[in-house]
């Protein structure tokens, strides 16, 4: 509680332990996942490689975004190069290796009553096309089993959403059912990027949408940066700042357009979907665009200007109709020439 107000963090991140897959991944898949190690031979934080590919293109692209020296505190965790570590505010968590006790401590500092937990490294594990669906499932099961145990430290405060394998919708359904029924997951999450060409409004996803409705749990979209299949890599290259700004908004916008225009919410009216870590200032503009575009796909021509005059004050209609004049520098002389040309063409 914060100043007498209830506080739910619907997207609080954890830091996975470096040895998560060493301990929790099904043994037959462990040889396909390689982890960075320290001088002691133990796993340490860094880029995970699966089937020979880094889990994120950041490892390939970020040639210049590296910390040159420790900051002014005792913090040793680079936190993906973030300057936050150098403030000392994370030292309590770093000292405890980001365990569940540290998570509760952080919640207490901010006054958070309940937190729904999302991964950090885990966001990029499945971010590629053509992954073996059973490996995809095994990675999800390893993470979900670990995060369930993490939440057991204080299950009334710590909640989790299930990581689902996007490479096979039926395996995703089975994992969602297991996590909700057996471990108390409050929902699921996937990245908004398309996987194997399956659009979010595709019938392919219907079983998973329906199961979320039946179980009364939430579907969460959560973008990351550096996905192998992300167009942002091609557009912005090494500059992670560009990619991070663009991906967290644009990929979410595309997913929301698919869900609305593609009729997902119409066919699944009880489906709850969260668009996380993307802010929301872009939503009104996007909805306005959908509303503006919709009549154009309903044979509105040749009544566009007529309908505008019927539905908005005349002064506002005048500004809208004449809006392009200011953009392109057209003045009264241009309108007189256009009138003359129109009259000439009418006589022809």
N, C-alpha and C positions, 0 to 999 in steps of 0.2 A: 504494500500500500504506500502511496506517495501523497503526503499531505491530505490524508483522509480519502484519497481517490483510489479505486481499484485499478490495477495496472497489469495487463496481459501483453507479453512480448510474443507476437505470433511468428517471429523469425529470428530467434536467438541462435547464434552459431556456437558450435563446440569446436575444439581442436582434437582431432582423432589422434590416438597414440601411434607412434611410429611402427609398433609391432602388432597392430590390429590384425593384419592379414596373416602374419606368422602364427598368431594364436587362434584366429577365428575362421580362416578360410578353409574350406574342405580340402583335405590333404591332396587329393588327385589334381587340384588346380594350382597348387602352390608353385610349381615349377614354371608356370606361365606368368607369374607376377614377381618382378624383382624390385627390391627396395634399396635405397641408399644406405650405406653403413658407415659407422665411425671406426676409429682406430681399435676399438674394443671388439669389433666384429658385430656389434648390435645395430639393429635398424635405427636410423635417425630421420628427422624431417627432411623432406625434399621431394623431388619429382619421382613418382612411381612409374615404372615401365611395365606395360601389359602386352604380351605377345610381341615384344620388340619395339613397341611404340610408346613414347611418353604419354601420360594420360592427358596432358594439355599441350597445345601448341605454344604456350608461353615459354616452355623450355627451349623451343626452337627459335622463337622470335625475339626474346628479351635479351639481346646481347649486351645492351648498355644499361639495363636497369638492375644494377647490382650494388649492394652496400660495400663501400670501400673500407669502412672502419666502424667499430662499435660506437654507439652514441654516448651521451654524457651520463647514462645511468648504468646500473649493473645488469640491465636486461640483456639476455643472450639470445632471445628468440627474435629473428628478423621479421616475423609476421609478414612474409611476402614482400619485404622491403618497406613496410609501412613505417611512417615516422612515429606512430603511436607508441611503439615499444620504447622509444627514447624518452618518453615523458615519465616513465616509472610507474604509470598507472596500472600496468599489467604485471608488475613484479610479483604480487601476491599469487596470481594464477600461474606464472612461469615457475615459481618455486615449488608449486604443487603439481607441476606438469599438466596443468589444465584438467585436473580431475573433477569429479562431481562436487566435491566439497568447495573447490574454487568457483565452480559455476554458481552454487548457492550463495557464496560470499559476494560474487558480482551482482547477483539479483538483489541481495540485501542492500548493497551500496546504492543501487538505482531505485529501490523500492518496488521491484517487480514481484507480483504475487504468483503468477503462473507463466512459465516459458515453454513455448513449443520449439523444440530443438531441431536445427538443420546442420548438415555437415559443412566442412570447409574443403578439405582435400576431396571428399566424397562427391562434390558437385561435378567434378571432371572425370570421374572413373569411367562412365559409360558414354562419354560424349564423342561417339564415333559411329559411323555406319558399319554394317557387316561384321559386328562382333558375334562370336559364338553365343547363341542365346543361353546355353547352359552355363557358360562362364559368366555371362552377364547376371544370371540368377544367383550364382554362387557368390559373386562379389556383393550383391544386395543382401543376401542372407548373412554373410559375415558382418557387414555393417549393422544390419538390423538387430542381430543377436547382441552385438557389443553395445549399441545405443540403448537397447532395452535394459541391459544390466546397469549401464550408467544411470538411467532414470530411476532404477530401483533404490538408489540412495535416498531419494525423497520423491516418491511417485505422485504425491499430491501437488507438488510444485513443478516437477520436471516431466514434460510430455514429449513424445516423439512422433514424427511422421515417417512412414515406411519409404525406403528407397526401392523403387520398382524397376525391373528390367524392361526397357522399352523395345528390346529386340524380339520379343514374342509376347503378344498381348495376353495370351492364355496363361503363360508362366507369370506374368504380372498380376493377373487376377488371383492366382493361387498364393502368391507371396503376400498380396494385400490381405486376403482372407486369413492367412496364418498370423500376420502381424496384428491385425485387429482383434481376432478371436482369442488368440493365445497370449498376446503380449500387451494388449491395450493401446495399440497405436491409435492416434486420433485422426489420422489421414495419411496421405501419401504425397510424394513430390516427384516431379519430372522436370527436366529442362524444357524450355519452350521451343528449342530447335527441332526441326523435323529429323526423324530417324528413319533411315532406309526409305525415304520418300513418302512416308505415311503422313498425310495432312491431318491436322487435328479435327477437321470436320468429316474425315473419312469414316465410313462404316466400320473400318478395321478396329477403331477404338470403342465401339458401342458396348461390347461386353464389360470393359473396364469402367466406362461411364455408368452403366447400369448397376454394377456391383457397388460403386461408391454410393449411389442412391439407396440401394438396399441396406447397406451397412450404416448409412447415415453418417458418413465421414467425409472429410474435405479433401479435395484435390488441390495441390499447390504447384504452381509453376514457379521455378526459381532458376534464373539465368546465372551463368558464370562468365568467364572470359577465356578465350583461347581454345574453344572446342574445335576439334579437327574439322568438323563439317560447317563451321561458322563462316558466313560470307564476310564477317568483319575482319578476318585475318587477311583476306584478299584486298579489302578496301583500305585498311589502315596499317597493315604490316606491323613493324616492330613497336610502334607507339601504343603501349598498353593503355595509356590515358584515353586516347581516341577510342580504342576498342571497348574499353570498359564503359565509357559514357554511352556509346552507340548500342552496344549489345544489350545492356540492361533495360533500355527503353524500346529499341526498334524490334528486337526479338519478341518482347512482351506484347507490343502493339500488334504484330503479325498474328500472334496466338489469339489475342482477344478478338481481332477481326474475324478469324476463322471460327471462333466459338459463337460469335453473334451472327455474322452474315451467313455462316455455314449451317445455322439452325441447331447447334448443339444444345443450347439452353431451351429451345422450343421442344426438342425431342426428349430432353432430360430435365424437366422443370424443377426437380428436387436436387439437382446437382449444385454443390457449392464449390466455387473455384477461387483460389487466392492467387493474385499476381504479385509476387513478393520481391522486395529489394529493388523496386522500380519506381518508387514514389507514385504520385497519382495526378500531378498537375497536367499531364498529357491526356488524361481520360476525357475531360469535357470536349477538348478539341477533336479527338478521335470520334466521339459519339456525334458531334456536330457534323463531321465529314460524312459519317454513315447516313445520318438523317438527310443531309443535302443530296447525297448520291442516290439514295433509294428511289425517289420519284423518276429519275432518269432511266431506271430499268423497269418502269411501269408505263411506258409510252406517254410520257408527259408532254413531249413535243407535239404540237406547236403552242402549248399553253404555259410555257415556263414564265414569261413576263406577265401574262394575264393572272396566273396564280399568285405571283409575287405581289402584284397590286392589290389583290383581294385579301392577302393575309398579313401585310405589314402596313404601317402608316405611310402615306404618300411621300412624306419627306425622306423617310428611311429608304423607301423604294427608289427614290431619285438618286440617292447617294450610291446605292448598290448598282443600279443600272449604269450609272456614269463612272463607276469606280475605275474602270480601265483607262479612262481619259487621263487621270492623274499619273497612273503608272507609266503610260507611254508618251505623255506630254502633248496630248491632243487638246487644242483650244477651240474657240468659237469659229475661227476661220476654217478649221478642219471639218467642223460640223456643217458649215454652209456648203463646202465642197461636196460633202457626202450627200446632203439634201439634193443638190443639183444633179449629182450622178444618179441618185435614186429616181428622181423625176424623169430623167432621160431614159433610164432603163425601163420605167413603167410604160413609156410611150412606145418603146421598141416592140 
